[in-house]
Amino acid sequence: MSSALALSRSAILSGSAWTIGTYAASVVLRFGSNVMLSRLVAPEVFGMIAIIVVIRTGAELLSDIGIGQNIVNNPRGDDPAFYNTAWTLQILRGLILCVLCCLFAGPLAQIYGAPESAIQLGALTLAVLGTTSTSLCLLQRRLRLPMLTMFDLTLDFIGTVTLLLLVSWSPTIWTILLCNLLSSVMRVVASFLMPESRNRLCLDRRHLGEIVRFGKWIFLWSMVGFFSLNVDRLYIGTMVPLALLGVYSIARTMAELPAALAGRLGHSLVFPLVSAAGDMPHERLRREIGPIRLGFLLVAAVGIGGAAAGGDFIIRAIYDPRYALAAAMLPPLLLGSWATILCTTNEYVLIGQGRPKVGTVASCIKLGYLLIGLPLAFQVGGILAALTILVTADMVRYAALLIAQLRTRTGFGAHDLLATAVLLATLLLLTLLREWFSLGTAFDGLSHLRGGNL
């Protein structure tokens, strides 16, 4: 056990540094490409891409049985028979999802006003990515995060440069979709150049049963998580024109960046560490993970507080007037992302302990809140009232997670409360500073969102 603890301590420090550093570079790439794309294509294209991405992501998550999580979590995850069985399931899943998306492309196109062939082209990436080598999961299992994060960053860079070059030549949705397909092919090829990348078709009955038993809760967690994360786009996409959905997607994408970092840290670092800890006493586990987790949250709190107080300046400075409403949407969405970060950092501890059921239940509660509250709020107060529901949804989810963790003494409630206080203090201080210089506040633009429409 002592060696595991030593591994945990060094892995947390080095892994956090690599994950945060490469993610920061990835954010610069993503943000820069997003800004350049907004000047090359119309908001309608952003709206169509948002719908296609949601459909494709939904197809993946609605059939997720935790193949990667199984390889990381299972004691026999590095057994060739086990990970080859997982790889075979992954290929079958990708092919089935691609076929289903193509079959349902017509009805989906009618609902959202996106081209049917565009949805079908986007679905091809599901079949391609299904063949990705399990080498990436094995790297995660062994906590070889420098190699894994550099792999992702290199592919992000190549994909971004390719996308911008081709879209500048042909600024259409077809070019974007073809670039996404090309990036998927490159990821698959590159995954087979990594260590331990030899895979073969195999369906071992014993391992198949283990994967399905663990994966049933991952499946439910992913399914509910998908709807709770994307019900806003799915619902708003049926209520407003694609151009307005594209504007909302700009603000939503920026607001999701901090939560995405927390998700990457949780998935690539906290989850495998907790899994490796095995039966470590809960109090000892909290002492090992707690200080690093709190440090990350305090930095994130200051960053989100600052971004919420001044993010409207950034949007007005870099986006053209077609995306002006995104400046009003960003501050409340950023505050909502804080609750998402708290939930994510708690959920991956629970999954690492083999308790994905808790996260599934919490996400179900959040989804119910959204399904009931979002349509009612939109009808009563338009997008402003709907944003209120979206911002508070993860607070409901967090409460459910905290209750479950307190029962097993694995919660970090005091740390979360302290970090939230730091965030609010940062937001208040910078807002008062803006008022002092007669610059208004980041929330002044909310007045433009009152009424029934975006």
Summary of the structure (lengths in Angstrom):
residues: 454
radius of gyration: 21.7
end to end distance: 55.7
largest distance: 68.7
contacts: 1609
relative contact order: 0.12
helix: 85%
strand: 0%
